[in-house]
């Protein structure tokens, strides 16, 4: 019989590395679970885990301080004091065992399979949060992996709850969370009004250039910038130093793109492009037309679309258009009207064996036969 590892809740060796990590299949399942529960912190609903079956039995799991439960994570058993979990009712495990509803069906031994996709090494580190309020990232475990596990188990991941030797990785994850909140604020306060302007014009996409507040636009009314200079026909601008600094980092642009995807937008592009500021000079072309040269500055832009049928909008049904040009001599011969198939039909074998000159001669002979037949018919009438 295969032996299983059991960790008691009074264990203090939190620095041991088990080096078991994620496998690819488990990570994919785990990511889907996180995406399905992104808004759980804002609701009072308890999520159903991938292996859980809803069993509203109306029986309380009990709040006895001495009561212990066994959780199975990654084929490893953890013996946990239930009072440690229920003291944090806003976490996933706290909700499961403090709501009075049995959301997870135990096995025949009364053990609970939880947190599918989380390694036992990561789960053991997370249990330290219930005892001390701190999580120490084990060596050999990436900060991203720990962050994903905390998000799924509804445990706060911030500078007050996480300690990590990899300071760069920790700050990167914290910056991602800060960037997400910052861009959501930009989206509601600065970008949404411009998107509504585009929607009210009947457009289904929006192109916005972010300028600095001190940027001055001095366009010549007689020679304004062309559409080619502006990049898009209906480009709009927003002046914000904070958003300009935000888009300076490529990681922030990636976070912003993901936020827009989550909000249902498509064809999202973020980058840096030139924006005309003032007219430098006017040159005369050889044909007498004036060519305006503008000064350009590099500024970040964001482009998005909410069009549902973008493929159909650009579709042309070529079946409705019959081409008047004929480039295939075989097809030209086949299209000619056959008045008497026995007299003027061109054999397919003859066409296949003939070269281009021979095919042309066959077609001319057929046309001549048709004209002769028409002439004979007119004489008879």
Secondary structure, DSSP 8 states (H G I E B T S, - for coil): -----EEETT----S--------HHHHHHHHHHHHHTTTGGGS------TT-------------TT-EEEEEETTEEEEEEHHHHHT-TTSHHHHHTTSSS--S---TTS-EE--TT--HHHHHHHHHHHHHS-EE--TTS-HHHHHHHHHHTT---STTTEE-S-HHHHHHHHHHHHHHHHHHHHIIIIIHHHHHHHHHTT-SEEEEEEE-TT---B--SSS---HHHHSSTTEEEEE-HHHHHHTTSHHHHHHHHHHHHHTT-EEEEEEEEEEEEEEEEEEE-TTS-EEEEEEEEEEEEEEEE--S-HHHHT---GGG--------HHHHHHHS--S-HHHH---HHHHHHS-HHHHHHHHHHHHHHHHHHHHHHHHH-
